Structure formats: C-alpha cells, structure tokens
Amino acid sequence: MSHPSQDADLRFDGRVAVVTGGGRGLGRAYALLLAQRGCKVVVNDLGGAIRGDGPDTSVAQNLVDEIVAAGGEAIANADSVATPEGGRAIVQAALDTWGRIDVLIHNAGNVRYGSIRDVSYDDFRSVVDVHLMGAFHVVQAAFGPMCDAGYGRIVLTSSVGGIYGNENCVNYGMSKAGMLGLNNIAALEGEAFGVKCNTIVPGAVTRMAEGIDISQYPPMGPELVAPVVGWLAHESCPVTGEMIASMAGRISRAFVAETRGVYRPQWSIEDVAAASPAFHDKGPDNPQVLDFGLHGHVEHIGYSFAMARSEALIGNTVDN
C-alpha cells in the first residue's frame, strides 16, 4: 500500500512565494521545498551574521543559483524586513517579476541575548524590529494584493520561547508571542477573501543554536519542519488562525484555552482569592477546557455572558 502522501503530490505550480530569511537554515529548507514542488520563489535574505550585522547578498543568490540550476525559478532579494519600505520592496519584487504573490513565509530573524534587567535598548529594538515589526511590514505589503486576488497563504514564525517563555531573550520572546495576535487578525480579516494565515512553531538546529549543547538532541534538522510549512502554504490547507508546532519529528497544534471559569454577581478581593482554585482548575474533576478557535473573541464574550445569565437565573429561582 502506498503512503497517503504519495497518492497525490501537493504542488505549487503557477504559485509565487516570498520567503524572508530564506538563504539559510529553516528558510532555506522552505524555499527549496517549495521550488522543488514548482513554486516560483523570492529568496529574501540580508545574509548577515546572526546578530543582523554585516549584510552579504551572496547568501540569497547562492540559493537562487541552486534552485535555477535544478530547473526552478527564483530571484534573490536583500531588502530588510525591519522597515516598512523594506517590507514593501520584498513583496514588490514578487509582483514586479511574476505579477502575483500567493504565499508569504516570514522566517527572517536575528538573536541578541539579554535579560529584562540588562538588555540594551538597541539590542532589544533590533530583534523586535526584525521578528515582530518585520512580520507586520511584509504581511501588510502582501495582504492587499492577496485579498484583491482572492487567494493567499501566510505563514508566520513563533517559538516555544514566545509561547512558554525563556530566560535572557525578552526581545525574542515578546516578538514571537506577538505572532499570536497578528496571526489571529490576519486570519479573521482574510477569511472573506480566501487568505489564510497560520503560524509555525519550529524547533530545529540552525545558526540560532550556536553556543547551546546539542550533543543529546535527537535529529531535528530544518528538513523535518519544511513539510509542515509546505502544508500550511498549500492551497489545500484547510486551517487558518492556528499555531502548528514541529520539533524533532513531532507535529502538534498549540492553542490558547480557558477553564470553564467561575461566576458571581459581585466580587471582593477575598472572593477572588477564595475562588482561585476553582477558576484555575482544569481537571480531572473539572475537565472542561474551552478552545474557542478563530472567532474566540466573540465566543469568549458570548460564553461569559451566557454564564452570567444562567447563573443569575438560577440565583433568582433560588431566591424566589
């Protein structure tokens, strides 16, 4: 019996993708895989050191040369995602060359470590400007053309360091947590236009692992993450507004959830303290964990209002 993935190849013929930070590591794996599947690719990469210093345009061009030599189509771009002008120029490169943009993968990143107490403002802003502001710059530039065309796939990049936090990388953690908000809003605003946005939460050994002892790590190269991003970028992908994690061969969905919660018509500080165990409880005696999904802002409000109304009705019945 053939493996399900072999029954019908998921290809990107006729599609155009922009991959930021596409010259090395994860971005390189994404760009290569899409190109191998027939996609035309803008490989955006400054080619600098991991801190973002010392641009080297040959990094993106070398990958482009490799793609072209294998029969694919690609162009190099060395604009910076860190400015609105750079973000527009990156997307415009796709529009100028092929007249469209179907896929945007924001993977560009830099690392400058520092604790909340000690990080310099320059190091803080440098990372936020690339990871967080960079995401907005390229998404905003691509969003209009995608919505006007009635089709688009956006893949943002978060991290376990953003979802769960990590020490000595406040700039990185804040930026990667910020992907949650951008992802949700792009998914909501793109819903009526055939534009889907999801976030990859990757774990792979790349330059960003420099200085970390990886001797006990299982295999976790970028090639294990690339197919997940390829699926999120494909026209057949059914999900939007989701975070999909991929680390060391494991794929999972990460999401924000709520406990059932506790209702009272009035609260004091002491009441809140007393109720804390109940509204923190997520099982096994109170196993209801609520996953509201893409329209969670509406569902959260509706659920809270419904609880207030039902509890108030019960209270009035008891009082009577």
C-alpha positions as CSV (number, residue, x, y, z in Angstrom):
1,M,0.0,0.0,0.0
2,S,1.3,3.4,-0.9
3,H,1.8,6.1,1.8
4,P,-1.1,8.6,1.7
5,S,1.3,11.5,0.9
6,Q,2.4,9.6,-2.3
7,D,-1.1,9.3,-3.7
8,A,-1.2,12.9,-5.0
9,D,1.7,15.2,-4.7
10,L,0.8,18.6,-3.3
11,R,2.5,21.0,-5.8
12,F,2.8,24.8,-6.2
13,D,2.8,25.1,-10.0
14,G,1.9,28.6,-11.0
15,R,2.3,29.9,-7.4
16,V,4.7,32.6,-6.3
17,A,6.1,32.6,-2.7
18,V,8.2,35.1,-0.7
19,V,10.4,33.6,2.0
20,T,12.1,36.1,4.3
21,G,15.3,34.9,5.8
22,G,15.3,32.3,3.1
23,G,19.0,32.0,2.5
24,R,20.0,29.7,5.4
25,G,18.6,27.3,7.9
26,L,14.8,26.9,8.1
27,G,14.1,29.5,5.4
28,R,16.4,27.8,3.0
29,A,14.7,24.5,3.6
30,Y,11.3,26.1,3.0
31,A,12.4,27.9,-0.2
32,L,14.0,24.7,-1.6
33,L,11.0,22.5,-0.9
34,L,8.5,25.0,-2.5
35,A,10.8,25.4,-5.5
36,Q,11.1,21.6,-5.9
37,R,7.3,21.5,-5.9
38,G,7.0,24.0,-8.8
39,C,6.7,27.3,-6.9
40,K,8.4,30.5,-8.0
41,V,10.3,31.9,-5.0
42,V,11.6,35.2,-3.9
43,V,14.5,34.4,-1.6
44,N,14.9,37.3,0.8
45,D,17.9,37.4,3.0
46,L,20.3,40.0,4.2
47,G,23.0,37.3,4.6
48,G,24.4,38.9,7.7
49,A,25.6,37.4,11.0
50,I,23.2,36.0,13.5
51,R,23.0,39.4,15.3
52,G,21.9,41.0,12.0
53,D,25.3,42.7,11.3
54,G,27.3,42.7,8.1
55,P,25.0,42.0,5.1
56,D,26.1,39.5,2.5
57,T,23.9,39.4,-0.6
58,S,25.6,36.3,-1.9
59,V,23.7,34.1,0.6
60,A,20.4,34.6,-1.1
61,Q,21.9,34.5,-4.5
62,N,23.7,31.2,-3.9
63,L,20.4,29.5,-3.1
64,V,18.7,31.1,-6.1
65,D,21.5,29.7,-8.3
66,E,21.0,26.3,-6.8
67,I,17.2,26.4,-7.5
68,V,17.7,27.7,-11.1
69,A,20.3,25.0,-11.7
70,A,17.8,22.4,-10.7
71,G,15.3,23.8,-13.2
72,G,13.3,26.0,-10.8
73,E,12.5,29.7,-10.8
74,A,13.8,32.1,-8.1
75,I,15.1,35.6,-7.6
76,A,17.2,37.0,-4.7
77,N,16.2,40.0,-2.6
78,A,18.3,41.7,0.1
79,D,15.8,44.3,1.4
80,S,15.3,44.4,5.2
81,V,12.1,43.4,6.8
82,A,12.8,45.8,9.6
83,T,11.4,48.9,7.8
84,P,8.1,49.5,6.1
85,E,9.9,50.4,2.9
86,G,11.9,47.1,3.0
87,G,8.8,45.1,3.6
88,R,7.1,46.7,0.6
89,A,10.1,46.2,-1.6
90,I,10.3,42.5,-0.8
91,V,6.7,41.9,-1.8
92,Q,7.1,44.2,-4.8
93,A,9.9,42.0,-6.1
94,A,7.4,39.2,-6.5
95,L,4.8,41.4,-8.1
96,D,7.4,43.0,-10.5
97,T,8.8,39.7,-11.5
98,W,5.8,37.4,-11.7
99,G,2.8,39.7,-11.2
100,R,1.4,38.0,-8.1
101,I,2.1,36.8,-4.6
102,D,0.4,33.7,-3.4
103,V,2.5,32.6,-0.4
104,L,4.3,34.7,2.3
105,I,6.5,32.9,4.8
106,H,8.0,35.3,7.4
107,N,11.0,33.5,8.7
108,A,13.6,36.2,9.0
109,G,15.2,36.5,12.4
110,N,18.2,37.6,14.5
111,V,19.3,36.9,18.0
112,R,20.7,39.3,20.7
113,Y,20.5,37.8,24.1
114,G,19.8,39.8,27.3
115,S,17.7,39.7,30.4
116,I,14.9,42.2,31.1
117,R,17.3,43.9,33.6
118,D,20.3,44.1,31.4
119,V,19.4,44.1,27.7
120,S,20.4,47.3,25.9
121,Y,17.6,49.2,24.2
122,D,19.4,48.9,20.8
123,D,19.6,45.1,21.2
124,F,16.0,44.9,22.3
125,R,14.8,47.0,19.3
126,S,17.0,45.2,16.8
127,V,15.3,41.9,17.5
128,V,11.8,43.3,17.8
129,D,12.2,45.2,14.5
130,V,13.1,42.1,12.6
131,H,10.9,39.5,14.1
132,L,7.8,41.4,15.2
133,M,7.7,44.6,13.2
134,G,9.2,42.7,10.2
135,A,6.2,40.4,10.3
136,F,3.8,43.3,10.1
137,H,5.8,45.0,7.4
138,V,5.7,42.1,5.0
139,V,2.2,41.0,5.9
140,Q,0.7,44.4,5.3
141,A,2.5,44.7,2.0
142,A,1.3,41.3,0.8
143,F,-2.2,41.4,2.3
144,G,-3.8,43.9,-0.2
145,P,-2.6,42.0,-3.3
146,M,-3.6,38.7,-1.8
147,C,-7.1,39.9,-0.8
148,D,-7.6,41.6,-4.2
149,A,-6.6,38.3,-5.9
150,G,-9.0,36.3,-3.7
151,Y,-6.2,34.0,-2.6
152,G,-3.3,33.9,-0.2
153,R,-1.4,31.7,2.3
154,I,0.6,33.4,5.1
155,V,2.9,31.5,7.5
156,L,4.3,33.4,10.4
157,T,7.0,32.1,12.7
158,S,6.7,31.9,16.5
159,S,8.7,29.8,19.0
160,V,8.3,27.9,22.2
161,G,10.3,30.8,23.6
162,G,7.4,33.0,22.7
163,I,4.6,30.7,23.8
164,Y,6.1,29.5,27.0
165,G,8.9,32.0,27.6
166,N,12.6,31.5,28.1
167,E,15.2,33.4,30.1
168,N,17.6,36.0,28.7
169,C,15.7,36.6,25.4
170,V,13.0,39.1,26.3
171,N,13.2,40.7,22.9
172,Y,12.8,37.4,21.1
173,G,10.1,36.1,23.4
174,M,8.0,39.2,23.2
175,S,8.3,39.2,19.4
176,K,7.4,35.6,19.0
177,A,4.4,35.9,21.4
178,G,3.3,38.8,19.2
179,M,2.8,36.5,16.3
180,L,-0.3,35.1,18.0
181,G,-2.1,38.5,17.7
182,L,-1.0,39.1,14.1
183,N,-1.9,35.6,13.1
184,N,-5.4,35.8,14.5
185,I,-6.2,39.1,13.0
186,A,-4.8,38.3,9.6
187,A,-6.8,35.1,9.6
188,L,-10.0,36.9,10.5
189,E,-9.5,39.8,8.1
190,G,-8.5,37.4,5.3
191,E,-11.4,34.9,5.9
192,A,-13.7,36.6,3.3
193,F,-11.0,36.8,0.7
194,G,-9.6,33.3,0.6
195,V,-6.5,34.4,2.5
196,K,-5.4,32.0,5.3
197,C,-2.8,32.8,7.9
198,N,-1.2,30.3,10.3
199,T,1.9,30.2,12.5
200,I,4.7,27.6,12.6
201,V,6.3,27.0,15.9
202,P,9.5,25.3,14.7
203,G,12.3,23.6,16.6
204,A,15.4,22.9,14.5
205,V,19.2,23.1,14.9
206,T,20.3,26.1,12.9
207,R,22.7,29.0,13.5
208,M,20.4,30.2,16.3
209,A,21.5,27.2,18.3
210,E,25.1,28.4,18.4
211,G,26.5,28.1,21.9
212,I,23.9,25.5,23.0
213,D,25.0,22.0,23.9
214,I,23.1,19.9,21.3
215,S,25.0,16.7,21.9
216,Q,22.0,14.9,23.4
217,Y,19.4,16.3,20.9
218,P,17.6,13.9,18.6
219,P,17.7,14.5,14.8
220,M,16.0,17.9,14.3
221,G,17.2,19.4,11.1
222,P,15.2,22.0,9.1
223,E,14.1,19.3,6.7
224,L,11.8,18.0,9.4
225,V,9.9,21.3,9.7
226,A,9.8,22.2,6.0
227,P,7.0,19.8,5.0
228,V,4.8,21.3,7.8
229,V,5.3,24.8,6.4
230,G,4.7,23.5,2.9
231,W,1.3,22.1,4.0
232,L,0.4,25.4,5.7
233,A,1.4,27.2,2.5
234,H,-0.6,25.0,0.2
235,E,-3.9,25.7,-1.4
236,S,-5.4,22.6,0.1
237,C,-4.6,23.5,3.7
238,P,-8.0,23.7,5.5
239,V,-7.0,25.6,8.7
240,T,-6.4,29.2,9.4
241,G,-5.6,31.2,12.6
242,E,-3.7,28.2,14.1
243,M,-0.3,27.6,15.6
244,I,1.3,24.3,14.5
245,A,4.4,23.2,16.3
246,S,7.1,21.0,14.7
247,M,10.1,19.8,16.7
248,A,12.3,16.7,16.2
249,G,9.7,15.0,14.1
250,R,6.7,15.7,16.3
251,I,3.9,17.8,15.0
252,S,1.2,19.3,17.3
253,R,-1.3,22.1,17.5
254,A,-0.7,24.8,20.1
255,F,-3.6,26.9,21.2
256,V,-4.9,29.3,23.8
257,A,-7.5,27.7,26.1
258,E,-9.6,28.7,29.1
259,T,-11.0,26.8,32.1
260,R,-14.8,26.9,32.5
261,G,-14.4,29.7,35.0
262,V,-16.5,30.9,38.0
263,Y,-19.3,33.3,38.1
264,R,-20.5,35.6,40.9
265,P,-22.7,38.7,40.5
266,Q,-20.3,40.6,42.8
267,W,-16.7,40.1,43.8
268,S,-14.4,41.3,46.5
269,I,-10.6,40.7,46.6
270,E,-11.3,38.0,49.2
271,D,-13.8,36.3,47.0
272,V,-11.3,36.2,44.1
273,A,-8.7,34.6,46.4
274,A,-11.2,32.0,47.6
275,A,-12.3,31.2,44.0
276,S,-8.8,31.0,42.6
277,P,-8.5,27.2,42.9
278,A,-11.8,26.8,41.1
279,F,-11.1,29.1,38.2
280,H,-7.6,27.6,37.8
281,D,-9.0,24.0,37.8
282,K,-8.6,22.2,34.5
283,G,-9.2,18.7,35.6
284,P,-9.7,15.9,36.3
285,D,-12.7,16.8,38.4
286,N,-13.4,19.8,36.2
287,P,-12.1,18.7,32.8
288,Q,-13.8,21.3,30.7
289,V,-11.1,23.3,28.9
290,L,-12.5,25.7,26.3
291,D,-10.8,26.1,22.9
292,F,-12.7,28.9,21.2
293,G,-10.8,28.9,18.0
294,L,-10.6,31.6,15.3
295,H,-13.6,33.6,16.4
296,G,-12.5,33.2,20.0
297,H,-13.1,36.9,20.9
298,V,-16.8,36.5,20.0
299,E,-17.1,33.1,21.6
300,H,-15.4,34.2,24.8
301,I,-17.8,37.2,25.2
302,G,-20.8,35.0,24.4
303,Y,-19.8,32.3,26.8
304,S,-19.1,34.7,29.6
305,F,-22.5,36.5,29.0
306,A,-24.3,33.1,28.9
307,M,-22.8,32.0,32.2
308,A,-23.7,35.3,33.8
309,R,-27.3,35.0,32.5
310,S,-27.7,31.3,33.5
311,E,-26.2,31.8,36.9
312,A,-28.3,34.9,37.6
313,L,-31.4,32.9,36.5
314,I,-30.5,30.1,38.9
315,G,-29.9,32.6,41.7
316,N,-33.2,34.3,41.1
317,T,-35.0,31.0,41.1
318,V,-33.4,30.0,44.4
319,D,-34.2,33.4,45.9
320,N,-37.8,33.1,44.9
